[in-house]
Amino acid sequence: MESSLSGIPVKRGKVRDVYDFGDRLLFVATDRISAFDWNLSPGIPDKGRVLTQISRFWFERIENIPNHLLSMNPADLPLPENADLDVLHGRCMVVKKTEVVPFECVVRGYLSGSGWKDYLATGAVCGVELAKGLQQSDLLPQPLFTPATKAETGHDENVSFQAMSDAIGQELAETLRDLSIQIYQQGAEYARQRGIILADTKFEFGLLDGKPILIDEVLTPDSSRFWPAEHYQPGGPQPSLDKQYVRDWLETTSWDKNSTPPVLPEEIVLKTREKYFEAFRMLTGTECIW
């Protein structure tokens, strides 16, 4: 649930512990899981390892777009002598340190999640007008780029493309939009061949020597909606291969989302773990080992 490297500066996000080694960072994906802006208990065993291995798969597969991955071996860094490599094994990435762009680059290929709620209320998604009469989970005519503010804690908030452009400049905003849609389309095409619909996803970018590179995780069950293609039926919510399963269970409880969340039952923990492993198997055609 939490890593520990004595003497190394660390920032802890919702899932990852990020250690600063100067020009490089060590990303450690824990087994923490969050929903509705709350960290839940217990964690999902091996979740961090599965996320890391899926990110590795995509970083190695995505063409013509630079990324921050240097190595999967934490021993490539000057770790403290007491570092427990067994705990770190399989859940670490050594990455380039960048200036993080303070926006989530969200791409939506289907009408779901907050996009569906926005459409019901306004007929648009993040200010992008859509045709009338669309159903939940419908395929959109073309992928939508809908940026969001990045939040260390709490909920990312959808913003307009213009707001993003005003904050970071029109040229950079257009470049990140185009890169995001390009990566989404690459990922969605491949995933569909493997029986998975990539409904939506979010990317993060950093600047290195003034140029954008892909950072953080990429096309994982934490950053994306994965739907089994064989069960796809627009007109309602879809079965998932991501943490939507946990959100759906929480919605069946009496939790008000403003107080300490209920403890996840063992059945929900094990089923969620199974979904993460299944996503890996379907995408890669192999078992997730480390």
C-alpha positions in Angstrom: 0.0 0.0 0.0 3.0 2.3 0.5 6.6 2.0 -0.4 9.5 3.3 1.6 13.0 4.4 0.5 14.7 6.2 3.3 16.4 9.5 2.5 14.9 9.9 -1.0 12.4 12.7 -1.6 9.0 11.3 -2.4 5.6 12.5 -3.6 2.7 10.2 -3.1 -0.2 10.3 -5.5 -3.4 8.4 -5.6 -1.7 5.2 -6.7 2.0 5.9 -7.3 4.9 6.9 -5.0 7.4 9.0 -7.0 11.0 9.2 -5.8 13.2 12.0 -7.0 16.8 11.1 -8.0 17.7 14.4 -9.7 17.3 14.0 -13.5 15.5 10.7 -13.1 12.5 9.6 -11.1 11.5 6.2 -9.7 7.8 5.5 -10.2 6.5 2.8 -7.8 2.9 1.6 -8.5 1.3 0.6 -5.2 -1.8 -1.6 -4.7 -3.8 1.4 -3.6 -7.1 1.9 -5.3 -9.3 5.1 -5.2 -12.8 5.9 -6.3 -14.9 9.1 -6.0 -11.8 10.9 -4.7 -11.3 8.5 -1.7 -8.6 5.9 -1.2 -10.2 2.6 -0.4 -9.3 -0.2 1.9 -8.0 -2.8 1.4 -5.9 -2.5 -1.7 -6.0 -4.8 -4.7 -3.2 -7.3 -4.5 -0.7 -7.0 -7.4 -2.6 -4.2 -9.0 0.5 -2.0 -9.1 2.4 -4.7 -10.9 -0.3 -5.2 -13.5 -0.5 -1.5 -14.1 3.2 -1.2 -14.5 3.4 -4.1 -16.9 0.5 -2.8 -19.1 2.2 0.6 -19.2 5.4 -1.0 -20.3 3.6 -2.9 -23.0 2.1 0.3 -24.5 5.3 2.4 -24.1 7.1 -0.2 -26.1 4.3 -0.4 -28.7 3.3 3.2 -29.3 5.1 4.4 -32.4 6.7 7.8 -33.2 5.9 9.4 -29.9 8.7 9.8 -27.3 8.0 8.7 -23.7 9.7 8.9 -20.4 10.5 5.2 -19.7 14.2 4.4 -19.3 14.2 1.1 -17.4 12.1 -1.3 -15.4 14.9 -2.1 -13.0 15.0 0.0 -9.8 18.6 -1.1 -9.3 19.6 1.2 -12.1 19.3 4.0 -9.5 21.4 4.6 -6.4 19.0 3.1 -4.0 19.5 3.1 -0.2 21.3 0.0 1.0 18.3 -1.2 2.9 15.9 -1.0 -0.1 13.7 -4.1 -0.4 14.0 -5.0 -4.0 11.5 -7.9 -3.7 8.8 -5.4 -2.8 9.7 -3.1 -5.7 10.0 -5.9 -8.2 7.6 -5.6 -11.1 6.0 -2.4 -10.0 8.7 0.1 -10.8 9.7 2.3 -13.7 12.9 4.4 -13.9 11.8 7.5 -15.9 13.1 10.8 -17.2 12.3 13.8 -15.1 10.2 16.4 -17.0 8.3 19.6 -16.4 4.8 18.2 -16.1 2.0 19.8 -18.1 -0.8 20.6 -15.6 -3.6 19.0 -17.6 -5.0 15.6 -18.1 -5.4 14.9 -21.8 -8.6 13.0 -22.0 -9.8 11.4 -25.2 -13.3 10.0 -25.5 -14.4 7.6 -28.2 -17.7 6.6 -26.6 -20.3 8.5 -24.6 -19.8 7.3 -21.0 -18.9 8.5 -17.5 -18.9 12.2 -16.9 -19.2 12.8 -20.6 -22.6 11.0 -20.6 -23.7 13.1 -17.5 -22.6 16.3 -19.3 -24.5 15.3 -22.4 -27.7 14.6 -20.5 -27.5 18.0 -18.8 -26.3 20.2 -21.7 -26.4 18.2 -25.0 -22.6 18.7 -25.1 -19.5 17.2 -23.7 -17.1 19.7 -22.2 -18.6 22.4 -24.5 -18.5 20.2 -27.7 -22.0 20.1 -29.1 -23.2 16.6 -30.0 -26.2 15.3 -32.0 -29.5 14.9 -30.2 -30.8 11.5 -29.2 -27.5 9.7 -28.5 -27.6 6.8 -26.0 -25.3 6.0 -23.1 -22.2 4.1 -24.4 -22.8 5.2 -28.0 -19.8 5.3 -30.3 -19.0 9.0 -31.0 -18.7 10.2 -34.6 -15.0 11.0 -33.9 -12.8 10.9 -30.8 -13.3 14.0 -28.6 -10.4 15.7 -26.8 -11.7 17.0 -23.4 -8.9 18.2 -21.1 -9.1 18.3 -17.4 -7.2 20.0 -14.6 -4.8 17.7 -12.8 -5.4 17.3 -9.1 -2.9 15.7 -6.7 -5.9 14.9 -4.4 -9.6 15.2 -5.1 -11.2 15.2 -8.4 -9.9 16.4 -11.8 -12.2 18.9 -13.3 -13.2 19.1 -17.0 -12.2 22.3 -18.8 -12.6 23.7 -22.3 -9.9 23.4 -24.8 -9.8 27.2 -24.8 -9.0 27.2 -21.1 -6.2 24.8 -21.6 -4.9 26.9 -24.5 -5.0 30.1 -22.4 -3.0 28.4 -19.6 -0.2 26.7 -21.7 -0.4 28.4 -25.1 -2.3 27.6 -28.2 0.6 25.8 -30.0 1.4 23.4 -27.1 -2.3 22.7 -26.5 -2.9 21.8 -30.1 0.2 19.6 -30.2 -1.0 17.7 -27.0 -4.5 17.4 -28.5 -3.2 15.9 -31.7 -0.8 13.6 -29.9 -3.5 12.4 -27.6 -5.9 11.6 -30.3 -3.2 9.8 -32.3 -2.2 7.6 -29.3 -5.9 6.9 -28.6 -6.5 5.8 -32.1 -3.5 3.6 -32.2 -4.5 2.0 -28.9 -8.2 1.6 -29.7 -7.4 -0.1 -33.0 -5.1 -2.6 -31.4 -7.3 -3.2 -28.4 -10.3 -3.9 -30.7 -8.3 -6.6 -32.5 -7.8 -8.1 -29.0 -11.5 -8.0 -28.1 -11.4 -4.9 -26.0 -13.2 -1.6 -26.7 -11.1 1.4 -25.5 -14.0 3.7 -24.5 -12.0 6.6 -23.2 -8.6 7.3 -21.6 -6.4 10.0 -20.3 -2.8 10.8 -20.9 -0.2 13.0 -19.2 2.6 14.8 -20.9 5.8 16.5 -19.7 8.2 18.9 -21.3 11.8 17.8 -21.8 14.1 20.4 -23.4 10.9 22.2 -24.4 9.4 19.3 -26.3 6.4 17.2 -25.1 6.9 13.5 -24.2 4.4 11.0 -22.9 4.7 10.4 -19.1 3.0 8.6 -16.2 1.0 5.5 -17.1 -0.6 4.8 -20.4 -3.8 2.9 -21.5 -4.2 1.0 -18.2 -7.4 -0.1 -16.4 -6.8 2.8 -14.0 -6.6 5.5 -16.7 -9.0 4.0 -19.2 -12.4 2.4 -19.7 -12.0 -1.1 -21.1 -15.1 -2.9 -22.3 -15.2 -6.5 -23.5 -16.2 -6.1 -27.2 -18.3 -9.3 -27.2 -20.7 -7.8 -24.7 -21.0 -4.3 -26.1 -24.5 -3.0 -26.3 -25.2 0.7 -26.4 -28.1 2.1 -24.4 -26.7 1.6 -20.9 -23.5 1.0 -18.8 -21.2 -1.7 -20.1 -19.4 -4.6 -18.3 -15.8 -3.4 -17.6 -12.3 -4.6 -17.3 -11.2 -1.7 -15.1 -12.0 -0.2 -11.7 -15.5 0.8 -12.7 -16.4 -2.5 -11.1 -15.5 -1.0 -7.7 -17.3 2.2 -8.4 -20.4 0.2 -9.3 -20.3 -1.8 -6.1 -19.9 1.4 -4.0 -23.0 2.8 -5.7 -25.0 -0.1 -4.3 -24.1 0.8 -0.7 -25.5 3.5 1.4 -22.2 5.4 1.4 -22.7 9.2 1.0 -19.2 9.8 -0.6 -18.6 12.5 2.0 -17.5 10.2 4.8 -15.1 7.3 5.3 -15.9 4.7 2.6 -16.9 1.2 3.4 -14.3 -1.6 3.5 -14.2 -3.5 0.2 -15.5 -7.1 0.7 -13.0 -9.9 -0.1 -15.2 -10.9 -3.1 -15.0 -7.4 -4.6 -11.2 -7.3 -4.0 -10.6 -10.6 -5.7 -13.0 -9.9 -8.6 -11.3 -6.6 -9.2 -7.9 -8.2 -9.2 -9.2 -10.8 -11.7 -10.4 -8.0 -14.0 -7.0 -6.3 -14.0 -5.3 -9.6 -14.9 -7.9 -10.3 -17.6 -7.2 -6.9 -19.2 -3.5 -7.8 -19.3 -4.1 -11.2 -20.8 -6.5 -9.9 -23.5 -4.2 -7.0 -24.5 -0.9 -8.9 -24.6 -1.9 -12.5 -25.2 0.3 -13.6 -22.3 0.0 -14.0 -18.5 1.2 -11.1 -16.3 4.4 -12.3 -14.7 7.2 -10.3 -13.1 
